[in-house]
Amino acid sequence: MSNLFLMLKQGLKWILKFKLQLIIIIFLTFIASSILTISFTTNKRLKTTYDQIVNNSKIKKFDSTYQIVVGNKAKPENGDPLFVPIFDFIDKQFTGFNDDGFNNFNLYFNKFYGSETLLTKVIQSDEFKKIWTDNKNKNLFLKDQKDEEVSKTQENFDFNINDLLFSTMVDLLTKNDKTISNTVISKYTKTNPNWYKHFLKDNKPYTWLEFLKNKELINKLEKQHPEELKTYYYSYYAFESFSQYLFKTIRTFIRHDKWEKHKDNIAKIVYEFLFGIKFDDNLTYDLRNKYITSDQNKYTTHFNKTVSKTEFDKMMFLNQNKEDSFYNDIIEKGFKGILRPLIVYTNQENNNVNIEKVLQYSETNELRGFLSGSNVYTQDVEKLPEIFKNNEFVDLLVLNTNPFLNISNKASGFFTNNTDISKSTTTDFMITAAFLTHHKLVASANGYDLYIRPEVIFNDPITKKTFRIVNISDQNHTNYLVLNGNNSINASQVTISRQFAKANKIKIGSSLNLGQAVGLVVSGYAVDTYSFFPTSDPNVPLPKSDSGGLIYANNKTINQIIGQQTDPSNNDQTTIYNFFLIKKIRMLI
């Protein structure tokens, strides 16, 4: 007992002697315990939130992702995807150097250049020839006809060709014909075999005008089969790109005098001039032997940069080392059934020829989806709108495009305001709907679902803050969760990230002025799967909630924020399309 008392007494003396050190130890122990407790609690809370929003069974895990950045500051690079709508309905065809295919796309209109396609099958058909020489289209081939008269012809010409292309495509798909088998639309049809059957009447396809008049059917398809409806619009968009190219090219080359003596057969001559195919055997004119394609005179379309002189001498080009007579060269030699005849610049070294540069007929904007939605004739090569010349493709892709915007009197349109092209607004552009449908088709054809997530990085000039505006109209592949408050129920409400709200003392129910939208009501704080890390600028790795934040809004609200954009160069914004490929569980072969 006395030993125990002595030990306690000695311990007490030691404590009194080293009390400062003891207090420090106790304090540090308390701090360490607090840190561990807070860390454990925080990690548990973060994991719970993460599992609730990101890592849960509601959201399918994506297999791969890619991104396209567009806007007035974005410029396409050589790695950017080539968008030519008609390529989804035929095999891709290129021209030029064998090791440089980017943007050097071509189309073949007869079988001398390869296997048969939807285009070659249609062009050589009797139905196409009948449309081509229809008396209703006579104005199209008259050199001195006024634009107002030609415009009356354009719609009839375009629609008839588009309808023929669609009906031929349906026939080939139904028969699983090899002509169309190695195409995006064929692969898509194998995964969605009934998509085109919604557009048949008595087992025959509707004409475009018949379909447009059937508002009841359109409304039904919008609600019950929206993806099939988008595919239908996209097919006509692609076919319209081809028919408008033909229309413009005819009007461009009808101006010369070489065919002046053959006015009665001018439509047939132009057919042979463009396609390199005999319209009939009874036609006679001076340039016919040059226009009709043969194995001896067909253009060379693929080659290496260096070839032997013997090999080069066998090649056929529009011209060599000379481009100032491009137009007249085509008139003299014809297109011979290809989209882009080539001019090459060469130099010779010993027995080899180096092909240094390739020039090609480039008035092909329509085939990239740059279509005229106007019935007023604007396609003369000398009157091409400045918007075709000055804007890169990416400048024309905008966020605020309705997926069903392609319903119009024209099959599809690029702009609708022809009185002043420069003031056409982005809401007139339909290219985005087609561009995104193209990506969905390609994904589906290869056995993937595609989640397209549009976002706008918007630099507000008034508040000097950067906002990442997330489009939440499509929530099928993301877990959008309102943490506090309520979801936005109309175009005047938004939800925002909680971190941004806390840093800027924004309460639920308060209002925001953002871009051209005034008085947007903050209905709640929210987060979703792909914005769990709350950075407002993808180029800044760390979140800076005091200088920017996330805004969650629907299409209508985003339209208000961005505004009409009559001059896109004045808007400091970038649109980002994030594409998430999600493997389908079961793929039909």
Stockholm file with secondary structure:
# STOCKHOLM 1.0

chainA/1-589         MSNLFLMLKQGLKWILKFKLQLIIIIFLTFIASSILTISFTTNKRLKTTYDQIVNNSKIKKFDSTYQIVVGNKAKPENGDPLFVPIFDFIDKQFTGFNDDGFNNFNLYFNKFYGSETLLTKVIQSDEFKKIWTDNKNKNLFLKDQKDEEVSKTQENFDFNINDLLFSTMVDLLTKNDKTISNTVISKYTKTNPNWYKHFLKDNKPYTWLEFLKNKELINKLEKQHPEELKTYYYSYYAFESFSQYLFKTIRTFIRHDKWEKHKDNIAKIVYEFLFGIKFDDNLTYDLRNKYITSDQNKYTTHFNKTVSKTEFDKMMFLNQNKEDSFYNDIIEKGFKGILRPLIVYTNQENNNVNIEKVLQYSETNELRGFLSGSNVYTQDVEKLPEIFKNNEFVDLLVLNTNPFLNISNKASGFFTNNTDISKSTTTDFMITAAFLTHHKLVASANGYDLYIRPEVIFNDPITKKTFRIVNISDQNHTNYLVLNGNNSINASQVTISRQFAKANKIKIGSSLNLGQAVGLVVSGYAVDTYSFFPTSDPNVPLPKSDSGGLIYANNKTINQIIGQQTDPSNNDQTTIYNFFLIKKIRMLI
#=GR chainA/1-589 SS CHHHHHHHHHHHHHHHHTHHHHHHHHHHHHHHHHHHHHHHHHHHHHHHHHHHHTSSTTSCCCSEEEEEEESTTCCCCTTSCCCCGGGGSSCCCBCEETTCCTTCBCCBCSGGGSSCCHHHHHHTSHHHHHHHTCGGGGGGGCTTCCHHHHHHHHHHHHHHHHHHHHHHHHHHHHHTCHHHHTSHHHHHHHHSTTGGGGGEETTEECCHHHHHHCHHHHHHHHHHCHHHHHHHHHHHHHHHHHHHHHHHHHHHHTTSSTTGGGGGGHHHHHHHHHHCCCSCTTCCCTTHHHHSCCTTTCCCCEECSEEEHHHHHTCCCSEESCCTTHHHHHHHHCCTTBSCCEEEEEEEETTEEEEEEEEECCCCGGGGTCCCCCSSCCCCGGGCCHHHHHCCGGGGCCSCCCTTTTCSSSSCCSCSCCSCGGGCCGGGCCHHHHHHHHHHHHHHHTTEEEEEEEEEEEECTTTCCEEEEEECSCCTTSCCEEEEECCCCSTTEEEECHHHHHHHTCCTTCEEEETTEEEEEEEEEEECGGGSSCCSCTTCSSCCTTSEEEEEECHHHHHHHHCCCSSGGGCCEEEEEEEEEEECSSCCC
#=GC SS_cons         CHHHHHHHHHHHHHHHHTHHHHHHHHHHHHHHHHHHHHHHHHHHHHHHHHHHHTSSTTSCCCSEEEEEEESTTCCCCTTSCCCCGGGGSSCCCBCEETTCCTTCBCCBCSGGGSSCCHHHHHHTSHHHHHHHTCGGGGGGGCTTCCHHHHHHHHHHHHHHHHHHHHHHHHHHHHHTCHHHHTSHHHHHHHHSTTGGGGGEETTEECCHHHHHHCHHHHHHHHHHCHHHHHHHHHHHHHHHHHHHHHHHHHHHHTTSSTTGGGGGGHHHHHHHHHHCCCSCTTCCCTTHHHHSCCTTTCCCCEECSEEEHHHHHTCCCSEESCCTTHHHHHHHHCCTTBSCCEEEEEEEETTEEEEEEEEECCCCGGGGTCCCCCSSCCCCGGGCCHHHHHCCGGGGCCSCCCTTTTCSSSSCCSCSCCSCGGGCCGGGCCHHHHHHHHHHHHHHHTTEEEEEEEEEEEECTTTCCEEEEEECSCCTTSCCEEEEECCCCSTTEEEECHHHHHHHTCCTTCEEEETTEEEEEEEEEEECGGGSSCCSCTTCSSCCTTSEEEEEECHHHHHHHHCCCSSGGGCCEEEEEEEEEEECSSCCC
//
